[in-house]
Amino acid sequence: MKQLKKIVLIIAGSISLALGMLGIILPLVPTTPLLLLAAACYVRSSDNLYNWLLSNKYFGSYIQNYRDGKGIPLKAKVIGVSTLWIAMAYSILFVVPLLAVKILLFGIGSYFTWFILKQKTLRKA
């Protein structure tokens, strides 16, 4: 049973990592939470994958800074919120015809904006 749990966690972590990587390109896919989920899955299933993720030159520092409570870089906050609202505005104004869905999208965008902005801002040393 333990082996099955490890396999499931590795698969879930890998899927989360892949989706997090897509989030770098696709603005509405939340990169940081998916990377944190991948780290949580890997820490419970594979020391090698967890250490690889933390030492990865693209993702490692973001995960480590977030985990240590240091925060998110200001540039990442600005890019994240800007990209989020460009995509939301386009969807609300040009894609979605239903008012209820437009309101829902606005609420989702507002929540994620609040979530990003409430995080501590990482200051350069």
MODELLER restraints for C-alpha pairs under 7 A, 6 or more apart:
rsr = mdl.restraints
at = mdl.atoms
rsr.add(forms.Gaussian(group=physical.xy_distance, feature=features.Distance(at['CA:6:A'], at['CA:45:A']), mean=4.77, stdev=0.5))
rsr.add(forms.Gaussian(group=physical.xy_distance, feature=features.Distance(at['CA:9:A'], at['CA:41:A']), mean=5.17, stdev=0.5))
rsr.add(forms.Gaussian(group=physical.xy_distance, feature=features.Distance(at['CA:9:A'], at['CA:42:A']), mean=6.81, stdev=0.5))
rsr.add(forms.Gaussian(group=physical.xy_distance, feature=features.Distance(at['CA:9:A'], at['CA:45:A']), mean=6.06, stdev=0.5))
rsr.add(forms.Gaussian(group=physical.xy_distance, feature=features.Distance(at['CA:10:A'], at['CA:41:A']), mean=6.45, stdev=0.5))
rsr.add(forms.Gaussian(group=physical.xy_distance, feature=features.Distance(at['CA:10:A'], at['CA:42:A']), mean=6.13, stdev=0.5))
rsr.add(forms.Gaussian(group=physical.xy_distance, feature=features.Distance(at['CA:10:A'], at['CA:45:A']), mean=6.26, stdev=0.5))
rsr.add(forms.Gaussian(group=physical.xy_distance, feature=features.Distance(at['CA:12:A'], at['CA:41:A']), mean=6.86, stdev=0.5))
rsr.add(forms.Gaussian(group=physical.xy_distance, feature=features.Distance(at['CA:13:A'], at['CA:37:A']), mean=6.68, stdev=0.5))
rsr.add(forms.Gaussian(group=physical.xy_distance, feature=features.Distance(at['CA:13:A'], at['CA:38:A']), mean=3.98, stdev=0.5))
rsr.add(forms.Gaussian(group=physical.xy_distance, feature=features.Distance(at['CA:13:A'], at['CA:39:A']), mean=6.97, stdev=0.5))
rsr.add(forms.Gaussian(group=physical.xy_distance, feature=features.Distance(at['CA:13:A'], at['CA:41:A']), mean=5.03, stdev=0.5))
rsr.add(forms.Gaussian(group=physical.xy_distance, feature=features.Distance(at['CA:13:A'], at['CA:42:A']), mean=6.06, stdev=0.5))
rsr.add(forms.Gaussian(group=physical.xy_distance, feature=features.Distance(at['CA:14:A'], at['CA:38:A']), mean=6.53, stdev=0.5))
rsr.add(forms.Gaussian(group=physical.xy_distance, feature=features.Distance(at['CA:16:A'], at['CA:34:A']), mean=5.26, stdev=0.5))
rsr.add(forms.Gaussian(group=physical.xy_distance, feature=features.Distance(at['CA:16:A'], at['CA:35:A']), mean=6.61, stdev=0.5))
rsr.add(forms.Gaussian(group=physical.xy_distance, feature=features.Distance(at['CA:16:A'], at['CA:37:A']), mean=6.53, stdev=0.5))
rsr.add(forms.Gaussian(group=physical.xy_distance, feature=features.Distance(at['CA:16:A'], at['CA:38:A']), mean=5.31, stdev=0.5))
rsr.add(forms.Gaussian(group=physical.xy_distance, feature=features.Distance(at['CA:17:A'], at['CA:34:A']), mean=6.36, stdev=0.5))
rsr.add(forms.Gaussian(group=physical.xy_distance, feature=features.Distance(at['CA:17:A'], at['CA:35:A']), mean=5.61, stdev=0.5))
rsr.add(forms.Gaussian(group=physical.xy_distance, feature=features.Distance(at['CA:17:A'], at['CA:38:A']), mean=5.49, stdev=0.5))
rsr.add(forms.Gaussian(group=physical.xy_distance, feature=features.Distance(at['CA:19:A'], at['CA:34:A']), mean=6.86, stdev=0.5))
rsr.add(forms.Gaussian(group=physical.xy_distance, feature=features.Distance(at['CA:20:A'], at['CA:30:A']), mean=6.72, stdev=0.5))
rsr.add(forms.Gaussian(group=physical.xy_distance, feature=features.Distance(at['CA:20:A'], at['CA:31:A']), mean=4.32, stdev=0.5))
rsr.add(forms.Gaussian(group=physical.xy_distance, feature=features.Distance(at['CA:20:A'], at['CA:32:A']), mean=6.95, stdev=0.5))
rsr.add(forms.Gaussian(group=physical.xy_distance, feature=features.Distance(at['CA:20:A'], at['CA:34:A']), mean=5.01, stdev=0.5))
rsr.add(forms.Gaussian(group=physical.xy_distance, feature=features.Distance(at['CA:20:A'], at['CA:35:A']), mean=5.64, stdev=0.5))
rsr.add(forms.Gaussian(group=physical.xy_distance, feature=features.Distance(at['CA:21:A'], at['CA:31:A']), mean=6.75, stdev=0.5))
rsr.add(forms.Gaussian(group=physical.xy_distance, feature=features.Distance(at['CA:23:A'], at['CA:29:A']), mean=4.46, stdev=0.5))
rsr.add(forms.Gaussian(group=physical.xy_distance, feature=features.Distance(at['CA:23:A'], at['CA:30:A']), mean=5.69, stdev=0.5))
rsr.add(forms.Gaussian(group=physical.xy_distance, feature=features.Distance(at['CA:23:A'], at['CA:31:A']), mean=4.75, stdev=0.5))
rsr.add(forms.Gaussian(group=physical.xy_distance, feature=features.Distance(at['CA:24:A'], at['CA:31:A']), mean=6.36, stdev=0.5))
rsr.add(forms.Gaussian(group=physical.xy_distance, feature=features.Distance(at['CA:27:A'], at['CA:83:A']), mean=5.92, stdev=0.5))
rsr.add(forms.Gaussian(group=physical.xy_distance, feature=features.Distance(at['CA:27:A'], at['CA:84:A']), mean=5.97, stdev=0.5))
rsr.add(forms.Gaussian(group=physical.xy_distance, feature=features.Distance(at['CA:27:A'], at['CA:87:A']), mean=6.98, stdev=0.5))
rsr.add(forms.Gaussian(group=physical.xy_distance, feature=features.Distance(at['CA:28:A'], at['CA:84:A']), mean=6.31, stdev=0.5))
rsr.add(forms.Gaussian(group=physical.xy_distance, feature=features.Distance(at['CA:36:A'], at['CA:63:A']), mean=6.58, stdev=0.5))
rsr.add(forms.Gaussian(group=physical.xy_distance, feature=features.Distance(at['CA:39:A'], at['CA:50:A']), mean=5.98, stdev=0.5))
rsr.add(forms.Gaussian(group=physical.xy_distance, feature=features.Distance(at['CA:42:A'], at['CA:49:A']), mean=5.94, stdev=0.5))
rsr.add(forms.Gaussian(group=physical.xy_distance, feature=features.Distance(at['CA:42:A'], at['CA:50:A']), mean=4.92, stdev=0.5))
rsr.add(forms.Gaussian(group=physical.xy_distance, feature=features.Distance(at['CA:43:A'], at['CA:50:A']), mean=5.38, stdev=0.5))
rsr.add(forms.Gaussian(group=physical.xy_distance, feature=features.Distance(at['CA:53:A'], at['CA:59:A']), mean=6.83, stdev=0.5))
rsr.add(forms.Gaussian(group=physical.xy_distance, feature=features.Distance(at['CA:53:A'], at['CA:60:A']), mean=5.80, stdev=0.5))
rsr.add(forms.Gaussian(group=physical.xy_distance, feature=features.Distance(at['CA:54:A'], at['CA:60:A']), mean=4.02, stdev=0.5))
rsr.add(forms.Gaussian(group=physical.xy_distance, feature=features.Distance(at['CA:54:A'], at['CA:63:A']), mean=6.81, stdev=0.5))
rsr.add(forms.Gaussian(group=physical.xy_distance, feature=features.Distance(at['CA:54:A'], at['CA:64:A']), mean=6.68, stdev=0.5))
rsr.add(forms.Gaussian(group=physical.xy_distance, feature=features.Distance(at['CA:65:A'], at['CA:71:A']), mean=5.96, stdev=0.5))
rsr.add(forms.Gaussian(group=physical.xy_distance, feature=features.Distance(at['CA:66:A'], at['CA:72:A']), mean=6.64, stdev=0.5))
rsr.add(forms.Gaussian(group=physical.xy_distance, feature=features.Distance(at['CA:70:A'], at['CA:120:A']), mean=6.70, stdev=0.5))
rsr.add(forms.Gaussian(group=physical.xy_distance, feature=features.Distance(at['CA:70:A'], at['CA:122:A']), mean=5.67, stdev=0.5))
rsr.add(forms.Gaussian(group=physical.xy_distance, feature=features.Distance(at['CA:71:A'], at['CA:119:A']), mean=6.08, stdev=0.5))
rsr.add(forms.Gaussian(group=physical.xy_distance, feature=features.Distance(at['CA:71:A'], at['CA:120:A']), mean=4.35, stdev=0.5))
rsr.add(forms.Gaussian(group=physical.xy_distance, feature=features.Distance(at['CA:71:A'], at['CA:121:A']), mean=4.88, stdev=0.5))
rsr.add(forms.Gaussian(group=physical.xy_distance, feature=features.Distance(at['CA:71:A'], at['CA:122:A']), mean=4.57, stdev=0.5))
rsr.add(forms.Gaussian(group=physical.xy_distance, feature=features.Distance(at['CA:72:A'], at['CA:119:A']), mean=6.77, stdev=0.5))
rsr.add(forms.Gaussian(group=physical.xy_distance, feature=features.Distance(at['CA:72:A'], at['CA:120:A']), mean=6.31, stdev=0.5))
rsr.add(forms.Gaussian(group=physical.xy_distance, feature=features.Distance(at['CA:72:A'], at['CA:121:A']), mean=5.07, stdev=0.5))
rsr.add(forms.Gaussian(group=physical.xy_distance, feature=features.Distance(at['CA:72:A'], at['CA:122:A']), mean=4.99, stdev=0.5))
rsr.add(forms.Gaussian(group=physical.xy_distance, feature=features.Distance(at['CA:73:A'], at['CA:121:A']), mean=5.65, stdev=0.5))
rsr.add(forms.Gaussian(group=physical.xy_distance, feature=features.Distance(at['CA:73:A'], at['CA:122:A']), mean=4.64, stdev=0.5))
rsr.add(forms.Gaussian(group=physical.xy_distance, feature=features.Distance(at['CA:73:A'], at['CA:123:A']), mean=6.94, stdev=0.5))
rsr.add(forms.Gaussian(group=physical.xy_distance, feature=features.Distance(at['CA:74:A'], at['CA:121:A']), mean=5.87, stdev=0.5))
rsr.add(forms.Gaussian(group=physical.xy_distance, feature=features.Distance(at['CA:74:A'], at['CA:122:A']), mean=6.71, stdev=0.5))
rsr.add(forms.Gaussian(group=physical.xy_distance, feature=features.Distance(at['CA:77:A'], at['CA:116:A']), mean=6.47, stdev=0.5))
rsr.add(forms.Gaussian(group=physical.xy_distance, feature=features.Distance(at['CA:77:A'], at['CA:117:A']), mean=6.99, stdev=0.5))
rsr.add(forms.Gaussian(group=physical.xy_distance, feature=features.Distance(at['CA:81:A'], at['CA:113:A']), mean=5.94, stdev=0.5))
rsr.add(forms.Gaussian(group=physical.xy_distance, feature=features.Distance(at['CA:84:A'], at['CA:109:A']), mean=6.87, stdev=0.5))
rsr.add(forms.Gaussian(group=physical.xy_distance, feature=features.Distance(at['CA:85:A'], at['CA:109:A']), mean=6.91, stdev=0.5))
rsr.add(forms.Gaussian(group=physical.xy_distance, feature=features.Distance(at['CA:88:A'], at['CA:105:A']), mean=6.84, stdev=0.5))
rsr.add(forms.Gaussian(group=physical.xy_distance, feature=features.Distance(at['CA:88:A'], at['CA:109:A']), mean=6.78, stdev=0.5))
rsr.add(forms.Gaussian(group=physical.xy_distance, feature=features.Distance(at['CA:92:A'], at['CA:102:A']), mean=5.25, stdev=0.5))
rsr.add(forms.Gaussian(group=physical.xy_distance, feature=features.Distance(at['CA:96:A'], at['CA:102:A']), mean=6.46, stdev=0.5))
